[in-house]
Amino acid sequence: MNKLARFLPFLRWFPMNGDTIKADFMAGITVALVLIPQSMAYAQLAGLPAYYGLYASFLPVAVASLWGSSNQLATGPVAVVSLLTASSLAIMAAPGSPDFIALAIMLALLVGVIQLLLGVFKLGVIVNFLSHPVIVGFTNAAAIIIGLSQVSKLFGVPMGRSEHFMNDIVGVFKQIGDTHLPTLAMGVAAIAIMWAVKKYRPHWPGVLIAVVLTTTVSWAIGFEHNGVAQGEQFASAEVRALVGELTQTERRVAEINTEIAGKSGLLETASKSHGAHSQAALSLKYEIDVLHLKLEDREQENAKRLRALRKMAFQKAADGTYYLEGEAPQGAATDGVRWRIKKAKGDELKLVGGGEVVGGIPEGLPSLALPHLDMGKLTAMLSAALVISLVGFMEAISIAKPSPPRPSSAWTPTRN
């Protein structure tokens, strides 16, 4: 039985008693309630729709509970890996697009295969070469990155996706003047609840309490007010002109991103066929660099337009027309909501009159289908998959590996 339990660790559960079942049941409920909002947040960090976090959270937990060798180590999506996924794939497809989702699934498959091979060949011995300062440094760096990645959510401003995380954070701080105050208040309240619970009731689940209370308040006050409008629905000629330029440039940004993704695949093929310094490869690199410069210019132009539009507040009349605040016709009935433009998506503008919530989650499970494997992009993601595999392994070790004992401060005399 011991030999069998080595390959089927869940056999160690038996025999079970009532106390064990009760404790595991309460632990399961607690972890599930915390994991639901946490996994959706990690999915958004990775540039995926929120509900993909649910798919990525329940399946690994179920598998690890049956075949995992550690009773303490949590299995599921984590923040650092989510950020690495977003930065690795942002150069290949637009975050949130169907191509991006397909690439993220392909990347997850590669990471899983690499980590499986690490286990098969018993390469866990590399843990012996990780010193305690390295683990502490990794843990602290991960905490800093996780905290900074949530700044945009706290202030209610968008965060860009690029290969360089610090550039994205600098872009967020440049938008501090556009802070959505109700969102900031909700975030500060959640942090205050977690801090107070940890200080005065350390045995209570502070994160779970904060989630339940803020979710209830959000529902009670109608925190979310979202709307969609076309440029012609705005009464102001200045606003219509800005909106027209914004949507047109937004379409051009999408086209440039598509061109960059296509030429990146051609560059990978040319580098393998003719060498990284061949004329074809160098020509493609030059074209990609030019496209990146054009993309940066277009994004900066739209950032200026969006900042100008975000400073404006609108009132929506009964006929669907949006007037600048205070410019609605006398006696015109409005919906009483103070609308602001958040971003452009295609020919539509997304408007917000409150805070953001996750919204509706699709019911059921996604349909199963064989993925379409693009070998060019598959090989391009190998380096990213290797890095993510090692980082995920490091993160697990930083949690599971005990700290070395501290040396005693007492001085003990010795005889010569």
C-alpha positions as CSV (number, residue, x, y, z in Angstrom):
1,M,0.0,0.0,0.0
2,N,2.9,2.4,0.8
3,K,4.4,1.8,-2.7
4,L,1.0,2.4,-4.3
5,A,0.5,5.6,-2.3
6,R,3.8,6.9,-3.7
7,F,2.0,7.2,-7.1
8,L,-1.5,7.8,-5.8
9,P,-1.0,10.1,-2.8
10,F,-4.7,10.5,-2.1
11,L,-4.7,6.9,-0.7
12,R,-3.1,8.5,2.4
13,W,-6.5,10.1,3.2
14,F,-7.9,6.8,4.4
15,P,-9.2,5.9,6.8
16,M,-11.1,9.1,7.4
17,N,-13.1,10.2,10.5
18,G,-15.7,12.8,11.2
19,D,-13.3,15.4,12.6
20,T,-11.0,15.2,9.5
21,I,-14.0,15.5,7.1
22,K,-15.4,18.5,9.0
23,A,-12.0,20.3,9.1
24,D,-11.4,19.6,5.3
25,F,-14.9,20.8,4.5
26,M,-14.4,24.1,6.2
27,A,-11.0,24.6,4.7
28,G,-12.3,23.8,1.3
29,I,-15.1,26.4,1.6
30,T,-12.7,29.1,2.9
31,V,-10.2,28.5,0.1
32,A,-12.8,28.4,-2.6
33,L,-14.4,31.7,-1.5
34,V,-11.0,33.4,-1.5
35,L,-9.9,31.8,-4.7
36,I,-12.9,32.9,-6.8
37,P,-12.1,36.7,-6.7
38,Q,-8.4,36.1,-6.5
39,S,-8.3,33.9,-9.6
40,M,-10.4,36.4,-11.6
41,A,-8.0,39.2,-10.7
42,Y,-5.0,37.0,-11.8
43,A,-6.7,36.4,-15.1
44,Q,-7.1,40.1,-15.7
45,L,-3.4,40.6,-14.8
46,A,-2.6,38.0,-17.6
47,G,-4.7,40.0,-20.1
48,L,-7.5,37.4,-20.2
49,P,-11.2,37.7,-19.5
50,A,-11.9,37.4,-15.8
51,Y,-13.8,34.1,-16.0
52,Y,-10.7,32.3,-17.4
53,G,-9.3,32.6,-13.9
54,L,-12.1,30.3,-12.7
55,Y,-11.1,27.7,-15.3
56,A,-7.4,28.0,-14.2
57,S,-8.2,27.7,-10.5
58,F,-10.5,24.8,-10.0
59,L,-8.8,22.2,-12.2
60,P,-5.3,22.5,-10.9
61,V,-6.6,22.4,-7.3
62,A,-8.5,19.2,-8.0
63,V,-5.5,17.5,-9.7
64,A,-3.1,18.6,-7.0
65,S,-5.3,17.4,-4.2
66,L,-5.3,13.9,-5.7
67,W,-1.7,13.7,-7.0
68,G,0.2,16.4,-5.2
69,S,3.0,15.4,-2.8
70,S,2.7,18.4,-0.4
71,N,-0.2,19.0,1.9
72,Q,0.7,22.7,2.5
73,L,1.6,24.0,-1.0
74,A,-1.3,25.8,-2.8
75,T,-1.7,25.1,-6.5
76,G,-3.3,27.5,-9.0
77,P,-2.8,30.8,-10.8
78,V,-0.3,33.3,-9.2
79,A,0.3,37.0,-9.8
80,V,3.9,36.8,-11.0
81,V,3.2,34.1,-13.6
82,S,0.2,36.1,-14.7
83,L,2.3,39.2,-15.3
84,L,4.9,37.2,-17.2
85,T,2.2,35.7,-19.4
86,A,0.9,39.1,-20.3
87,S,4.3,40.6,-21.0
88,S,5.4,37.5,-23.1
89,L,2.3,37.5,-25.3
90,A,1.6,41.2,-25.6
91,I,4.1,41.4,-28.5
92,M,2.3,38.6,-30.4
93,A,-1.4,39.6,-30.1
94,A,-3.7,42.2,-28.5
95,P,-4.5,41.3,-24.8
96,G,-8.0,39.9,-24.5
97,S,-8.3,39.0,-28.2
98,P,-9.2,35.5,-29.4
99,D,-5.6,35.1,-30.7
100,F,-4.2,36.2,-27.3
101,I,-6.4,33.6,-25.5
102,A,-5.3,30.9,-27.8
103,L,-1.6,31.8,-27.3
104,A,-2.1,31.9,-23.5
105,I,-3.5,28.3,-23.6
106,M,-0.6,27.2,-25.8
107,L,1.9,28.8,-23.4
108,A,0.2,27.1,-20.4
109,L,0.6,23.8,-22.3
110,L,4.3,24.4,-22.8
111,V,4.9,25.4,-19.2
112,G,3.1,22.3,-18.0
113,V,5.2,20.0,-20.3
114,I,8.5,21.6,-19.1
115,Q,7.5,21.3,-15.4
116,L,6.4,17.7,-16.0
117,L,9.8,17.0,-17.5
118,L,11.5,18.6,-14.5
119,G,9.7,16.2,-12.3
120,V,10.3,13.1,-14.5
121,F,14.0,13.7,-14.5
122,K,14.1,14.6,-10.8
123,L,15.5,18.0,-11.3
124,G,14.1,19.2,-8.0
125,V,17.7,18.9,-6.7
126,I,18.4,22.4,-8.1
127,V,16.6,23.6,-4.9
128,N,19.7,22.7,-3.0
129,F,21.6,25.5,-5.0
130,L,19.0,28.2,-4.0
131,S,20.3,30.1,-1.0
132,H,18.0,31.8,1.5
133,P,18.9,35.3,0.3
134,V,17.9,34.4,-3.2
135,I,14.5,33.1,-2.0
136,V,14.0,36.2,0.2
137,G,14.9,38.5,-2.7
138,F,12.6,36.7,-5.1
139,T,9.7,36.8,-2.5
140,N,10.2,40.5,-1.9
141,A,10.5,41.3,-5.6
142,A,7.3,39.4,-6.3
143,A,5.5,41.3,-3.5
144,I,6.6,44.6,-5.0
145,I,5.5,43.6,-8.5
146,I,2.1,42.3,-7.3
147,G,1.5,45.5,-5.3
148,L,2.4,47.8,-8.2
149,S,0.3,45.9,-10.7
150,Q,-2.8,46.7,-8.7
151,V,-2.2,50.5,-8.5
152,S,-4.2,51.0,-11.8
153,K,-7.2,49.1,-10.3
154,L,-7.0,51.1,-7.1
155,F,-7.1,54.5,-8.9
156,G,-9.5,53.4,-11.6
157,V,-7.2,54.2,-14.5
158,P,-6.2,51.9,-17.4
159,M,-2.8,50.2,-17.5
160,G,-0.9,49.5,-20.7
161,R,0.7,46.2,-21.6
162,S,4.2,46.1,-22.9
163,E,7.4,44.1,-22.6
164,H,8.6,46.5,-19.8
165,F,6.6,46.4,-16.6
166,M,8.1,49.7,-15.2
167,N,7.1,51.6,-18.3
168,D,3.5,50.4,-17.7
169,I,3.6,51.5,-14.1
170,V,5.0,55.0,-15.1
171,G,2.1,55.3,-17.5
172,V,-0.3,54.6,-14.7
173,F,1.2,57.3,-12.4
174,K,0.9,59.8,-15.2
175,Q,-2.8,59.3,-15.1
176,I,-3.2,59.9,-11.3
177,G,-5.1,63.1,-12.1
178,D,-7.8,61.0,-13.8
179,T,-8.4,59.0,-10.6
180,H,-12.0,57.7,-10.2
181,L,-12.7,58.7,-6.6
182,P,-15.5,56.1,-5.9
183,T,-13.1,53.4,-7.0
184,L,-10.3,54.7,-4.8
185,A,-12.7,54.9,-1.9
186,M,-13.8,51.3,-2.4
187,G,-10.2,50.1,-2.7
188,V,-9.0,52.0,0.4
189,A,-12.0,50.6,2.4
190,A,-11.1,47.0,1.4
191,I,-7.5,47.6,2.5
192,A,-8.6,49.1,5.8
193,I,-10.9,46.2,6.5
194,M,-8.1,43.7,5.9
195,W,-5.7,45.6,8.0
196,A,-8.2,46.0,10.9
197,V,-9.1,42.3,10.9
198,K,-5.4,41.3,10.9
199,K,-4.7,43.6,13.8
200,Y,-7.7,43.0,16.0
201,R,-9.0,39.6,14.9
202,P,-6.0,37.8,13.4
203,H,-7.8,34.4,13.4
204,W,-10.6,35.7,11.1
205,P,-10.4,35.4,7.3
206,G,-9.7,39.1,6.6
207,V,-9.6,38.8,2.8
208,L,-12.9,36.9,2.7
209,I,-14.6,39.5,5.0
210,A,-13.3,42.4,2.8
211,V,-14.6,40.7,-0.3
212,V,-18.1,40.0,1.1
213,L,-18.5,43.5,2.7
214,T,-17.4,45.5,-0.4
215,T,-19.4,43.3,-2.8
216,T,-22.5,43.8,-0.7
217,V,-21.9,47.6,-0.5
218,S,-21.3,47.7,-4.3
219,W,-24.6,45.9,-5.0
220,A,-26.5,48.1,-2.5
221,I,-25.4,51.4,-3.8
222,G,-25.4,50.5,-7.5
223,F,-21.7,51.0,-7.8
224,E,-21.6,50.0,-11.5
225,H,-23.0,52.2,-14.3
226,N,-21.7,51.3,-17.7
227,G,-22.8,52.6,-21.1
228,V,-21.9,52.5,-24.8
229,A,-22.3,55.3,-27.2
230,Q,-21.4,56.4,-30.7
231,G,-19.7,59.7,-31.5
232,E,-22.8,61.2,-33.1
233,Q,-24.7,60.9,-29.8
234,F,-22.7,63.8,-28.3
235,A,-24.1,67.3,-28.7
236,S,-20.8,69.1,-28.5
237,A,-19.0,69.5,-31.9
238,E,-15.6,69.6,-30.1
239,V,-16.4,66.3,-28.4
240,R,-17.5,64.7,-31.7
241,A,-14.3,65.7,-33.4
242,L,-12.1,64.3,-30.6
243,V,-14.2,61.1,-30.5
244,G,-13.8,60.7,-34.3
245,E,-10.1,61.1,-34.1
246,L,-9.9,58.8,-31.2
247,T,-11.8,55.9,-32.8
248,Q,-10.0,56.3,-36.1
249,T,-6.6,56.2,-34.4
250,E,-7.7,53.2,-32.3
251,R,-8.5,51.3,-35.4
252,R,-5.0,52.2,-36.7
253,V,-3.4,51.0,-33.5
254,A,-5.1,47.6,-33.9
255,E,-3.9,47.4,-37.5
256,I,-0.3,48.1,-36.5
257,N,-0.5,45.5,-33.7
258,T,-1.6,42.9,-36.2
259,E,1.2,43.9,-38.6
260,I,3.8,43.6,-35.8
261,A,2.5,40.2,-34.8
262,G,2.6,39.0,-38.4
263,K,6.1,40.3,-39.1
264,S,7.4,38.9,-35.8
265,G,6.4,35.4,-37.0
266,L,8.1,36.0,-40.4
267,L,11.2,37.2,-38.5
268,E,11.3,34.0,-36.5
269,T,11.1,32.0,-39.6
270,A,13.7,34.0,-41.5
271,S,16.1,33.8,-38.5
272,K,15.9,30.1,-38.5
273,S,16.2,29.6,-42.2
274,H,18.8,32.2,-43.1
275,G,20.3,33.4,-39.8
276,A,19.6,36.3,-37.4
277,H,21.9,38.5,-39.3
278,S,20.7,37.7,-42.8
279,Q,19.4,40.5,-45.1
280,A,15.8,39.2,-44.8
281,A,15.9,39.1,-41.0
282,L,17.5,42.5,-40.6
283,S,15.0,44.0,-43.1
284,L,12.1,42.6,-41.0
285,K,13.7,43.8,-37.8
286,Y,13.9,47.3,-39.3
287,E,10.2,47.2,-40.4
288,I,9.2,46.0,-36.9
289,D,11.1,48.8,-35.2
290,V,9.4,51.4,-37.5
291,L,6.0,49.9,-36.7
292,H,6.8,50.1,-33.0
293,L,7.6,53.8,-33.4
294,K,4.4,54.4,-35.3
295,L,2.5,52.5,-32.6
296,E,4.0,54.6,-29.9
297,D,3.2,57.9,-31.7
298,R,-0.4,56.8,-32.3
299,E,-0.8,55.7,-28.6
300,Q,0.6,59.0,-27.4
301,E,-1.8,60.9,-29.6
302,N,-4.8,58.9,-28.3
303,A,-3.6,59.2,-24.7
304,K,-3.8,63.1,-25.1
305,R,-7.2,62.9,-26.6
306,L,-8.4,60.5,-24.0
307,R,-7.1,62.7,-21.2
308,A,-9.0,65.6,-22.7
309,L,-12.2,63.6,-22.9
310,R,-11.9,62.1,-19.4
311,K,-11.9,65.6,-17.9
312,M,-15.3,66.2,-19.4
313,A,-18.5,65.0,-17.6
314,F,-21.7,64.4,-19.5
315,Q,-25.5,64.1,-18.8
316,K,-27.6,61.7,-20.8
317,A,-30.9,62.9,-22.0
318,A,-34.0,60.8,-22.5
319,D,-33.4,60.7,-26.3
320,G,-29.9,59.2,-25.8
321,T,-28.0,62.5,-26.5
322,Y,-25.0,63.2,-24.3
323,Y,-24.6,66.9,-23.2
324,L,-21.6,68.4,-21.4
325,E,-22.5,68.8,-17.7
326,G,-24.5,72.0,-17.3
327,E,-25.2,72.4,-21.0
328,A,-28.4,70.2,-21.2
329,P,-31.4,72.1,-22.5
330,Q,-33.7,73.6,-19.9
331,G,-36.4,71.1,-18.9
332,A,-34.7,68.2,-20.6
333,A,-35.0,65.0,-18.6
334,T,-31.7,63.3,-17.8
335,D,-30.9,59.9,-16.1
336,G,-29.2,61.6,-13.2
337,V,-25.9,59.8,-13.8
338,R,-22.6,61.7,-14.2
339,W,-21.0,60.0,-17.3
340,R,-17.4,59.9,-18.3
341,I,-15.7,58.4,-21.4
342,K,-13.3,55.7,-20.4
343,K,-12.0,54.2,-23.7
344,A,-12.8,53.5,-27.3
345,K,-13.4,50.0,-28.6
346,G,-13.8,49.9,-32.4
347,D,-16.5,52.4,-33.4
348,E,-18.0,52.4,-29.9
349,L,-17.1,54.4,-26.8
350,K,-17.2,52.9,-23.3
351,L,-18.7,55.2,-20.8
352,V,-18.7,54.8,-17.0
353,G,-21.0,56.5,-14.5
354,G,-19.7,54.6,-11.5
355,G,-17.1,52.0,-10.6
356,E,-16.3,48.8,-12.5
357,V,-17.4,45.3,-11.5
358,V,-16.5,41.9,-13.0
359,G,-20.0,41.6,-14.4
360,G,-21.7,38.5,-15.8
361,I,-19.8,35.2,-15.9
362,P,-20.6,32.7,-18.7
363,E,-22.4,29.7,-17.4
364,G,-21.1,26.2,-17.7
365,L,-17.7,25.1,-19.0
366,P,-16.0,26.0,-22.3
367,S,-16.4,23.6,-25.2
368,L,-13.5,21.2,-25.8
369,A,-11.7,21.3,-29.1
370,L,-8.3,20.5,-30.5
371,P,-6.2,23.7,-30.6
372,H,-4.6,25.0,-33.7
373,L,-0.8,24.9,-33.2
374,D,1.2,27.5,-35.0
375,M,4.7,26.0,-34.9
376,G,6.3,29.4,-35.6
377,K,4.7,31.0,-32.5
378,L,5.1,27.8,-30.6
379,T,8.9,27.9,-30.9
380,A,8.9,31.7,-30.2
381,M,7.3,31.0,-26.9
382,L,9.7,28.3,-25.7
383,S,12.0,30.8,-24.0
384,A,9.1,32.5,-22.2
385,A,7.7,29.0,-21.2
386,L,11.1,28.0,-19.8
387,V,11.3,31.3,-17.7
388,I,7.8,30.9,-16.4
389,S,8.4,27.3,-15.5
390,L,11.4,28.2,-13.4
391,V,9.8,31.3,-11.9
392,G,6.7,29.2,-10.9
393,F,9.0,26.6,-9.4
394,M,11.0,29.3,-7.5
395,E,7.7,30.8,-6.2
396,A,6.6,27.4,-4.9
397,I,9.9,26.8,-3.3
398,S,10.0,30.2,-1.7
399,I,6.7,29.3,0.1
400,A,7.5,25.7,1.0
401,K,11.2,25.9,1.9
402,P,11.7,26.7,5.6
403,S,13.9,29.5,6.7
404,P,17.3,28.7,8.2
405,P,17.5,29.0,12.0
406,R,18.8,32.3,13.2
407,P,22.1,32.2,15.0
408,S,21.9,32.8,18.7
409,S,22.8,36.2,19.9
410,A,24.2,34.9,23.2
411,W,28.0,34.6,23.5
412,T,29.2,31.3,24.9
413,P,32.8,31.3,26.3
414,T,35.1,28.5,25.4
415,R,38.2,27.1,27.0
416,N,41.5,27.2,25.2
